Amino acid sequence: MSFNPLEEKGVALGDQVRNWSELNVEPYDKRTVDPYTRCRVIAMNGLEVEAVMFSHQFARHTDIPEVKSALAEIRRIEQQQQKVVNWLTPGEESTLEVTLGYEQEAVDLTAWLARSEPDPYFKQTYEFGLLEDFDHLYRYANLYEMLEGKKAEQVIHRLTEVMPGRPTFAEHRHPADNIRKHYDKHTVHPLSRLHALTITAAEQQTMNFYMTIGNRYLEPIARGLYAEIAMVEEEHVTQYESMLDPGESWFEQLVLHEYNECYMYYSFAEQETDPRIRRIWELHLSMEIEQLRIAADLMKRYDGREAAEVLPAALPEPVLLEPNKEYIREVLATQIDLTSLGTGYVMDAHRRFQENLAKVNAGGNFSEEVIDAHRERFGAEYRLETDGPHPVERLREDSLTGRR
């Protein structure tokens, strides 16, 4: 059954305001939560943060009082929605446990976007970033056992494998090589547009999270690892945001943001296993439908265009968070040595790439040190290889051990 949020009736904006006790929701239980429920919470927090920050930027670039007022009203609700979503994360969940959730979400959300992406160039872009987030999960999983004495499968279960991806030390590119071609707003497939908005918001939230909490550790190796990976997340945001067409008007972008939130809340409500949290997704969907209606009205009044001109007639198939082990193994086997040159991808470790690596890696890499330290303490590195040995022979643990 098709679902078009433009034709649905949402909750009136004045009725969307909640009191403090309604915002201070009961968090999920970290011992029993479905890992993909945790991932959905992380993803929607990212989308709500993006909505708020976009609205602030729009407000700073318009001098129309009515538009500023409408943005402020919607933004208050988006802020409340963000509090509800983010407050679902329990305080008893350690920073590293939340981090493992962030990287599991990055891996399986990016893999799903890549699998369902209709544009070959954007599909390649998602696969390129996928192998880097996959490696980050492996590095943090080793740090987690070192600092907290626990194994990552207690957080991510056995849904996502843990083993090397494209090594983090090889992810530090020159900024000019993190820019991608943007879609053309006149010809872009609607799904490509929504994918680009989703991945930009998700990676931006990961970047923001690491920027904020990376200095909260006493252990130098932990601080160093967060610093190194946080810089890669900046690269990812640069990569994904450059896919958005800068020719889209502010009003068009507002409509797309609201529509994408409808899409993601609808998708996650469809697959949520926790009834209480599913009700939150459904409530927020009803709220976003009204916010979309207001955004569409603003675009009609000030851009002279109907929202239906830029939106699909119905929501695409829902975004699914699910295991992607076979797909990731295929990408690992064929793209582990890929890097970028300008807006394209190459297997050649070109001069600009090598020169930048030499600069940033001159003092060593915490991403490598954490594996060495884990190996020294436990006699082996931490991996979760549920579907057999690593698809790249040189990255199998026996091969790495022999080289060290």
Phi, psi and omega in degrees: 000125182286151181228116179246107183298339178292340182256000181264157178260125180260191177274130179306142187302320180295336179271359182272347182290130181243155179274176187297321181293330178287332178281328183276069188286159175290127180287163175288163178270116185296339182280336185239353185296140171295128180306327181282340169295315176303316180296321179294321177299315180297316182296315182288329173300317178298318180293322179291320176298317178299318180299317181294312182292323176297316181299319177298317180296319178300314182299330179281352183240017175226147179244021181264112185305318182297323179289316177302318181294315180297318178298318181296320179294314179294321184296325177300318180290318178300321177296318178295319178298320179298320180297315180300312182295310184293327181286354173290339177284124184284147178295336181283350176281121184292163179302319179291326177293319175296320179299317177300322176295319178301316183284327174296317177299317180298318182293306188280333173289314180297320179297318180294318178299318179297315182298326186257001183287125181282339183266122184301323181292316179290324175302316178297322179296318178294319179296324179297312179290328181305314184294339180277316175296326177299320178290325179297319178302319179296317181293314181292326178297321177292320177296321181301314180292324179295316186272327186244355177068024182236159180260146186299334181294345173292338180259309187265358186057216180247029184279330182232132180285157178234111178193171184299142169252215170294121187305136182303325181297340181260011183262357188270090184267162171295141183307326181296340182264010176253003179272137179243161174293142178264157177288161176263119186298339182278336186237354186297143173292135182306325181293322178298321180296313181292320178302316183296320177296318182294312184291326178296315179296317182295314181288328177297320180294322176297315177302313181297319181299312181290326176299328186271318190256355184296339182262011185273356181267150173276326185289123180303324183293325178290314179300319180293319180295316179297321179297315182294312182289327177300325178290328175291323178297326174298319176301319182294320178295317176302316181297308188284322181292335179288348177283343181281139182286116180291351179280353177290134180290164177301321181290321177297317178297322179298314179299317181294320177300312182294320179295319181294325175295320175302315181300314184287320176295319177298314181300313185286329175296326181296328187243001183294133182266344180264113184301321180295316181287327175299323178296327176294315179300318182292320177297315181294327175299315179299323177292316182295329178300317178290321177298322177295318180300317180294318179298320179295322178294319178297318180295321179294318183287321189251341176254344182069029182228149175274143178300327181297342179289335184244355183248151176291161183291339179206158178299141175293178176304143185301146172289132182243134170259115186203166178299143181228034190300311182297317180298315181296321179297324178294318180293319177302316185294335187247343189230012185299328184263007182289142169224186182239152176222110187064229180266004182248179182239140183219157173271350184279125175281079190291169189300314182298321178297312182294320180295320179291319177300319181298323180291306188283336181262010185300329181260014182097181184227125176293332179294331174274323181298324182294326177289317178299317182293321178295317179298320181293321183282318188254354180087354179197162176276163178273128174220159173225085183255091185278338187245027178110181181294163180305136181293342177257114190303319184290347179259008174286148189300322179298321180292319180293321180298320181293339182269344187270000000 
